[in-house]
Amino acid sequence: MKEPKNTIDLEKYLITDLKSDEDIKLYLNASLKDYLDDGDFNSFYRTLEIVIKAKDSVSGFAKKIGMSRTHLYSLFKNEKEPKFSTIIKIFHELGYDIEVA
């Protein structure tokens, strides 16, 4: 299928647009709230992938949290279900905490 003219790749746009920690926090919080409302974990994990790509490479980030790049991508693609401890590791490496408001 031919791409329509004047279209943008949303993922690339988000990755380049998420510059400040404040923008990233707002994006993560909105996605987490959506997940709590609709239960769409895949959408939430997609947000984590975009944030990781905005801050680092997936390979570099995976090394920092002691996980293979392949395993991290399998989580992004919803091929594996992450443990809560994995989500905490990701948030901590990104420099954020999860808290109940």
MDTraj code that builds the backbone (N, CA, C; nanometers):
import mdtraj as md
import numpy as np

residues = "MET LYS GLU PRO LYS ASN THR ILE ASP LEU GLU LYS TYR LEU ILE THR ASP LEU LYS SER ASP GLU ASP ILE LYS LEU TYR LEU ASN ALA SER LEU LYS ASP TYR LEU ASP ASP GLY ASP PHE ASN SER PHE TYR ARG THR LEU GLU ILE VAL ILE LYS ALA LYS ASP SER VAL SER GLY PHE ALA LYS LYS ILE GLY MET SER ARG THR HIS LEU TYR SER LEU PHE LYS ASN GLU LYS GLU PRO LYS PHE SER THR ILE ILE LYS ILE PHE HIS GLU LEU GLY TYR ASP ILE GLU VAL ALA".split()
xyz = np.array([
    [0.0845, -0.1182, 0.0000],
    [0.0000, 0.0000, 0.0000],
    [0.0890, 0.1245, 0.0000],
    [0.0540, 0.2182, -0.0799],
    [0.1306, 0.3407, -0.0935],
    [0.1006, 0.4348, 0.0236],
    [0.2067, 0.4933, 0.0800],
    [0.1918, 0.5883, 0.1909],
    [0.1297, 0.7178, 0.1408],
    [0.0300, 0.7692, 0.2124],
    [-0.0260, 0.8988, 0.1739],
    [0.0794, 1.0091, 0.1884],
    [0.0664, 1.1111, 0.1047],
    [0.1597, 1.2237, 0.1142],
    [0.1371, 1.2995, 0.2434],
    [0.2414, 1.3665, 0.2886],
    [0.2362, 1.4518, 0.4074],
    [0.1990, 1.3763, 0.5344],
    [0.2417, 1.2516, 0.5456],
    [0.2190, 1.1769, 0.6688],
    [0.3494, 1.1701, 0.7464],
    [0.3352, 1.1485, 0.8761],
    [0.4537, 1.1343, 0.9596],
    [0.4441, 1.0027, 1.0353],
    [0.5560, 0.9515, 1.0746],
    [0.5620, 0.8321, 1.1568],
    [0.5470, 0.8772, 1.3013],
    [0.4366, 0.8380, 1.3649],
    [0.4068, 0.8835, 1.5005],
    [0.5166, 0.8454, 1.5989],
    [0.5684, 0.7238, 1.5892],
    [0.6739, 0.6814, 1.6813],
    [0.7965, 0.7708, 1.6669],
    [0.8401, 0.7953, 1.5436],
    [0.9572, 0.8814, 1.5230],
    [0.9312, 1.0222, 1.5749],
    [0.8111, 1.0714, 1.5530],
    [0.7744, 1.2039, 1.6025],
    [0.7835, 1.2101, 1.7549],
    [0.7272, 1.1106, 1.8212],
    [0.7306, 1.1087, 1.9673],
    [0.8732, 1.0973, 2.0202],
    [0.9511, 1.0094, 1.9593],
    [1.0887, 0.9896, 2.0050],
    [1.1683, 1.1192, 1.9956],
    [1.1503, 1.1933, 1.8883],
    [1.2259, 1.3185, 1.8738],
    [1.1639, 1.4319, 1.9551],
    [1.0336, 1.4235, 1.9842],
    [0.9653, 1.5305, 2.0567],
    [0.9811, 1.5192, 2.2086],
    [1.0037, 1.4007, 2.2591],
    [1.0176, 1.3814, 2.4037],
    [1.1591, 1.4196, 2.4469],
    [1.1781, 1.5463, 2.4756],
    [1.3122, 1.5965, 2.5082],
    [1.3341, 1.6131, 2.6584],
    [1.2379, 1.6680, 2.7260],
    [1.2584, 1.6983, 2.8681],
    [1.2033, 1.5874, 2.9572],
    [1.2589, 1.5779, 3.0763],
    [1.2083, 1.4807, 3.1729],
    [1.0621, 1.5084, 3.2061],
    [1.0234, 1.6352, 3.2075],
    [0.8850, 1.6703, 3.2376],
    [0.7910, 1.6163, 3.1297],
    [0.8289, 1.6307, 3.0029],
    [0.7481, 1.5769, 2.8929],
    [0.7357, 1.4249, 2.9040],
    [0.8468, 1.3607, 2.9351],
    [0.8475, 1.2149, 2.9468],
    [0.7592, 1.1704, 3.0638],
    [0.7690, 1.2392, 3.1764],
    [0.6850, 1.2049, 3.2922],
    [0.5373, 1.2202, 3.2589],
    [0.5016, 1.3285, 3.1920],
    [0.3614, 1.3493, 3.1544],
    [0.3128, 1.2382, 3.0613],
    [0.3958, 1.2014, 2.9660],
    [0.3614, 1.0957, 2.8707],
    [0.3446, 0.9611, 2.9423],
    [0.4392, 0.9277, 3.0310],
    [0.4303, 0.8026, 3.1059],
    [0.3086, 0.8004, 3.1975],
    [0.2834, 0.9100, 3.2674],
    [0.1686, 0.9163, 3.3579],
    [0.0370, 0.9025, 3.2821],
    [0.0253, 0.9674, 3.1671],
    [-0.0969, 0.9568, 3.0874],
    [-0.1165, 0.8127, 3.0395],
    [-0.0087, 0.7495, 2.9974],
    [-0.0175, 0.6119, 2.9503],
    [-0.0517, 0.5162, 3.0639],
    [0.0081, 0.5368, 3.1803],
    [-0.0219, 0.4525, 3.2954],
    [-0.1680, 0.4692, 3.3375],
    [-0.2171, 0.5919, 3.3358],
    [-0.3577, 0.6171, 3.3691],
    [-0.4488, 0.5463, 3.2682],
    [-0.4159, 0.5561, 3.1399],
    [-0.4946, 0.4869, 3.0373],
    [-0.4954, 0.3363, 3.0624],
    [-0.3785, 0.2809, 3.0975],
    [-0.3699, 0.1374, 3.1255],
    [-0.4605, 0.0996, 3.2425],
    [-0.4594, 0.1800, 3.3475],
    [-0.5445, 0.1511, 3.4629],
    [-0.6921, 0.1614, 3.4267],
    [-0.7250, 0.2486, 3.3319],
    [-0.8644, 0.2651, 3.2889],
    [-0.9103, 0.1553, 3.1939],
    [-0.8237, 0.1196, 3.0960],
    [-0.8693, 0.0271, 2.9922],
    [-0.8029, -0.1109, 2.9943],
    [-0.6979, -0.1270, 3.0753],
    [-0.6320, -0.2569, 3.0862],
    [-0.5493, -0.2962, 2.9656],
    [-0.5224, -0.2017, 2.8743],
    [-0.4441, -0.2309, 2.7540],
    [-0.2957, -0.2215, 2.7869],
    [-0.2406, -0.3340, 2.8364],
    [-0.1011, -0.3336, 2.8769],
    [-0.0083, -0.3143, 2.7586],
    [-0.0449, -0.3660, 2.6432],
    [0.0400, -0.3527, 2.5254],
    [0.0637, -0.2054, 2.4908],
    [-0.0392, -0.1253, 2.5016],
    [-0.0258, 0.0177, 2.4744],
    [0.0680, 0.0831, 2.5757],
    [0.0554, 0.0443, 2.7021],
    [0.1439, 0.0991, 2.8052],
    [0.2888, 0.0592, 2.7783],
    [0.3103, -0.0664, 2.7437],
    [0.4468, -0.1105, 2.7196],
    [0.5042, -0.0460, 2.5945],
    [0.4201, -0.0149, 2.4990],
    [0.4642, 0.0571, 2.3786],
    [0.5149, 0.1963, 2.4172],
    [0.4471, 0.2577, 2.5140],
    [0.4913, 0.3873, 2.5656],
    [0.6299, 0.3750, 2.6271],
    [0.6527, 0.2684, 2.7040],
    [0.7854, 0.2478, 2.7627],
    [0.8913, 0.2336, 2.6537],
    [0.8581, 0.1628, 2.5472],
    [0.9528, 0.1469, 2.4363],
    [0.9889, 0.2823, 2.3752],
    [0.8900, 0.3651, 2.3533],
    [0.9139, 0.4969, 2.2943],
    [0.9994, 0.5828, 2.3872],
    [0.9713, 0.5786, 2.5162],
    [1.0491, 0.6562, 2.6130],
    [1.1929, 0.6065, 2.6177],
    [1.2113, 0.4754, 2.6168],
    [1.3465, 0.4193, 2.6174],
    [1.4224, 0.4656, 2.4930],
    [1.3580, 0.4622, 2.3782],
    [1.4226, 0.5063, 2.2540],
    [1.4506, 0.6564, 2.2555],
    [1.3691, 0.7333, 2.3240],
    [1.3921, 0.8777, 2.3333],
    [1.5131, 0.9082, 2.4220],
    [1.5391, 0.8222, 2.5202],
    [1.6486, 0.8462, 2.6149],
    [1.7767, 0.7712, 2.5799],
    [1.7659, 0.6595, 2.5081],
    [1.8795, 0.5703, 2.4890],
    [1.8480, 0.4778, 2.3715],
    [1.9397, 0.3909, 2.3395],
    [1.9094, 0.2841, 2.2440],
    [1.8508, 0.1668, 2.3224],
    [1.7732, 0.0847, 2.2563],
    [1.7154, -0.0310, 2.3239],
    [1.8275, -0.1249, 2.3699],
    [1.9285, -0.1439, 2.2869],
    [2.0407, -0.2310, 2.3243],
    [2.1129, -0.1791, 2.4476],
    [2.1441, -0.0508, 2.4468],
    [2.2132, 0.0092, 2.5610],
    [2.1298, 0.0027, 2.6868],
    [2.0017, 0.0293, 2.6744],
    [1.9129, 0.0264, 2.7901],
    [1.9010, -0.1159, 2.8450],
    [1.8874, -0.2136, 2.7556],
    [1.8758, -0.3535, 2.7988],
    [1.9986, -0.3942, 2.8794],
    [2.1170, -0.3555, 2.8346],
    [2.2398, -0.3867, 2.9088],
    [2.2365, -0.3248, 3.0473],
    [2.1893, -0.2015, 3.0566],
    [2.1854, -0.1318, 3.1854],
    [2.0952, -0.2017, 3.2871],
    [1.9889, -0.2663, 3.2394],
    [1.8984, -0.3327, 3.3334],
    [1.9240, -0.4837, 3.3418],
    [2.0300, -0.5293, 3.2747],
    [2.0667, -0.6705, 3.2829],
    [1.9736, -0.7634, 3.2069],
    [1.9299, -0.7189, 3.0913],
    [1.8367, -0.7963, 3.0104],
    [1.8873, -0.7955, 2.8665],
    [1.8562, -0.8995, 2.7930],
    [1.8966, -0.8999, 2.6527],
    [1.8041, -0.8086, 2.5722],
    [1.8571, -0.7547, 2.4647],
    [1.7787, -0.6703, 2.3750],
    [1.6615, -0.7497, 2.3190],
    [1.6859, -0.8750, 2.2860],
    [1.5824, -0.9617, 2.2312],
    [1.4666, -0.9794, 2.3298],
    [1.5009, -1.0006, 2.4565],
    [1.3970, -1.0179, 2.5577],
    [1.3162, -0.8895, 2.5738],
    [1.3841, -0.7767, 2.5754],
    [1.3147, -0.6485, 2.5898],
    [1.2196, -0.6263, 2.4713],
    [1.2655, -0.6559, 2.3503],
    [1.1781, -0.6422, 2.2328],
    [1.0594, -0.7393, 2.2392],
    [1.0812, -0.8580, 2.2931],
    [0.9695, -0.9537, 2.3033],
    [0.8628, -0.9014, 2.3993],
    [0.9036, -0.8223, 2.4983],
    [0.8064, -0.7586, 2.5873],
    [0.7309, -0.6488, 2.5124],
    [0.8033, -0.5684, 2.4352],
    [0.7408, -0.4606, 2.3585],
    [0.6391, -0.5157, 2.2588],
    [0.6674, -0.6317, 2.2018],
    [0.5796, -0.6914, 2.1013],
    [0.4687, -0.7753, 2.1645],
    [0.4639, -0.7749, 2.2972],
    [0.3613, -0.8488, 2.3717],
    [0.3726, -0.9993, 2.3503],
    [0.4951, -1.0475, 2.3218],
    [0.5190, -1.1907, 2.3068],
    [0.5431, -1.2562, 2.4427],
    [0.5871, -1.1765, 2.5383],
    [0.6093, -1.2226, 2.6750],
    [0.5473, -1.1222, 2.7698],
    [0.5021, -1.1736, 2.8826],
    [0.4438, -1.0858, 2.9829],
    [0.5506, -1.0537, 3.0878],
    [0.5760, -0.9261, 3.1113],
    [0.6828, -0.8907, 3.2057],
    [0.6399, -0.9102, 3.3504],
    [0.7390, -0.9346, 3.4323],
    [0.7157, -0.9371, 3.5764],
    [0.7073, -0.7922, 3.6236],
    [0.6400, -0.7712, 3.7333],
    [0.6310, -0.6374, 3.7892],
    [0.7704, -0.5847, 3.8231],
    [0.8585, -0.6733, 3.8680],
    [0.9952, -0.6323, 3.9012],
    [1.0682, -0.5781, 3.7783],
    [1.0351, -0.6293, 3.6599],
    [1.0958, -0.5798, 3.5358],
    [1.0488, -0.4379, 3.5075],
    [0.9221, -0.4126, 3.5285],
    [0.8685, -0.2776, 3.5074],
    [0.9335, -0.1799, 3.6044],
    [0.9505, -0.2222, 3.7284],
    [1.0172, -0.1373, 3.8288],
    [1.1603, -0.1082, 3.7850],
    [1.2328, -0.2098, 3.7376],
    [1.3705, -0.1899, 3.6881],
    [1.3732, -0.0863, 3.5765],
    [1.2795, -0.0985, 3.4846],
    [1.2738, -0.0060, 3.3713],
    [1.2504, 0.1359, 3.4214],
    [1.1519, 0.1537, 3.5087],
    [1.1237, 0.2868, 3.5623],
    [1.2441, 0.3430, 3.6375],
    [1.3079, 0.2614, 3.7193],
    [1.4237, 0.3106, 3.7950],
    [1.5377, 0.3513, 3.7027],
    [1.5637, 0.2714, 3.5996],
    [1.6716, 0.3065, 3.5061],
    [1.6372, 0.4328, 3.4276],
    [1.5089, 0.4543, 3.4008],
    [1.4669, 0.5778, 3.3343],
    [1.4765, 0.6974, 3.4293],
    [1.4875, 0.6700, 3.5593],
    [1.5007, 0.7763, 3.6575],
    [1.3696, 0.8145, 3.7237],
    [1.2700, 0.7252, 3.7178],
    [1.1386, 0.7542, 3.7732],
    [1.0969, 0.6484, 3.8736],
    [1.0038, 0.6867, 3.9602],
    [0.9438, 0.5946, 4.0557],
    [0.7980, 0.5773, 4.0205],
    [0.7409, 0.4670, 4.0642],
    [0.5977, 0.4469, 4.0518],
    [0.5409, 0.4703, 4.1917],
    [0.4393, 0.5550, 4.1979],
    [0.3787, 0.5804, 4.3280],
    [0.2266, 0.5875, 4.3150],
    [0.1630, 0.5611, 4.4244],
    [0.0181, 0.5667, 4.4278],
    [-0.0219, 0.7081, 4.4671],
    [-0.1103, 0.7684, 4.3876],
    [-0.1506, 0.9064, 4.4150],
    [-0.2860, 0.9103, 4.4819],
])
top = md.Topology()
chain = top.add_chain()
for i, resn in enumerate(residues, 1):
    res = top.add_residue(resn, chain, resSeq=i)
    for name in ("N", "CA", "C"):
        top.add_atom(name, md.element.get_by_symbol(name[0]), res)
traj = md.Trajectory(xyz[None], top)
